[in-house]
Structure formats: structure tokens, C-alpha cells
Amino acid sequence: MSVATPAAFDPGPRIEAAAPSPTTGAVLRLTARMLSYVLLLVVALAALVMVVVPLATGSQSYTVLTNSMAPKYAPGTFLVVKPVPFDQLRVGDVITYQIESGKPGVISHRIVSIGATQSGARVLTTQGDNNSLPDALPVQEVQVKGRLSYAVPYVGWLANAVGRGRGVLVPIIATALIVLGAVGMVRGALEKKRAGRG
């Protein structure tokens, strides 16, 4: 009779167990963290475009409400208009000007020609890109608010929805999201540190 001893038994090569895959919870947390970073970046850029740059450059912002400058500047486009000396305006520039001097209503159209009044004062003829005829009345220096610096499609609707309080509201929201992002980064770093110890 033969007896097998434990040392004589050879089970073959050992197979190591694969490392466990990340749990669904960890994947969801990572996805949520990444989405919050993207949202933070989007809000920070929006605050920069809508508030910081216009304030820093002395510009004003407007929203296109009509189709007169479509398709390039369609309704809802956010315009940032920077004041420039009247004599620096050229044919082809998009300007924002008061419909009537001293009144709040404005139009943003392209300069199509430059002329002079009988007294020699410089005047501009404007036209909407989507209009077939130039504007009926020439634009005088006193009416001009500035030249288009940059435009952002669709953001104007958001600016109008936020309303006049955007100068206060957007920085508050941006600050809150920056704090939220910083807290998320610190939490992530602490979790990583704890996982390294465990």
C-alpha cells in the first residue's frame, strides 16, 4: 500500500488572482468629480467672458435681439463692445450706437461707409449684415458706444435671464463653484493619501 505525503503532491503552477476591478461606487465618484471640474471650468470661463474682461477693459456688454446681423451674430449672441476714439472706426467695423443720442436704445451694425456732414463733421453709414439696405440715418460721434471686441453665441440669452444682477450674481456663483472645486480637490487628495496607507 502506498501512502501519499503532502510534500509529494504537486498541484501544478500557481495562478495568482487578478486584482479586483474598481467598484461601481468608485467609478461614479470619479465621474462625478470629473464632471464637477468641467462645470467649474465652464462657469469660470463664463464669468471671465461675461464679467471680468468687460470690467477690466472698460467695455459694455449687449445681447443681440434681432436677426439684422444674422447669421454671424444671431439673436442671443453676447456682444462685448469697447469704447474707441471715433476717428479710429473703419469701414467693416461692427459698432454699437444709440438709436437717438442720449436715449438707452442701441443698435449693433456694421459700418459700410464713412462720410461728412455739410459742416464737415464725420458721420458713419451702417447696415445690418442681414439687411438689404443701409440704415436710413447717419451715425454721429455722440451716438457711438464702441466697437465690437468679441462675441459669444447663445450666451446673451443667459445674460438676459440673469438680468441686471449678473454683475453681482455671476461672481458669487463663480466663487461658490471655485470653493466647491477646491474642496473636491482636497477631499480627493486626502482619499488618495488614505488609500496609499491602507
KOLDOZA-811832 format. One record per residue (C-alpha): x, y, z. Coordinates in steps of 0.5 Angstrom, whole numbers, plus 500, padded with zeros to 3 digits. Layout:
BEGIN
XYZ;...
END
This chain:
BEGIN
500500500;503507498;501513502;502520499;505525503;503532503;510534500;510529494;503532492;505537486;498542485;502545479;504552477;500557482;495562479;495569482;488572483;487578479;487585482;480587484;477592479;474599481;468598484;462602481;462607487;469609486;468610478;461614480;465618485;471619480;466621474;462626479;469629481;471630473;464633472;465638477;472640475;469641468;463645471;468649475;472651469;466653465;463657470;470660471;470662463;463665463;465669469;471671465;468673459;462676462;464680467;472680469;474682461;469687460;470691467;478690466;477693459;472699461;467695456;460694456;456688454;450687450;445682447;443681440;436681440;434681432;436678426;439684423;446682424;445674423;448669421;454671425;451675430;445671431;439673437;442671443;449673442;453676447;457682445;463686449;464693446;470697448;470705447;475707442;476714439;471716434;477717429;479710429;473707427;474704420;469701414;468694416;468695424;462693428;459698432;454699438;451706438;445710441;439710436;438717439;443721442;442721450;437715450;438708452;436704446;442702442;444698435;450694433;451694426;457694421;460701418;459701411;461708409;464714412;462721410;462728413;456733414;456740411;459743417;465738416;463733422;465726421;459721420;458714419;453710415;451703418;448697416;446690419;449684415;442681414;439688412;439689404;439697405;444701410;441705416;437711414;440716419;448717419;451716426;455721429;460721434;456723440;452716439;457711439;458707445;464703442;467698437;465690438;471687442;468680442;462676441;460669444;454666441;448664446;451667452;447673451;440669453;444667460;446674461;439677460;436671464;440673470;439680468;442687471;444683477;449679473;455684476;454681483;451674482;456671477;462673481;458670487;457663483;464663481;467664487;462658490;464654485;471655486;471654493;467647491;472645487;478647492;474643497;473637492;481637490;483637498;478631499;481627493;488629495;486626503;483620500;489618496;493619502;489615506;489609500;496610500;497608507;492602507;
END
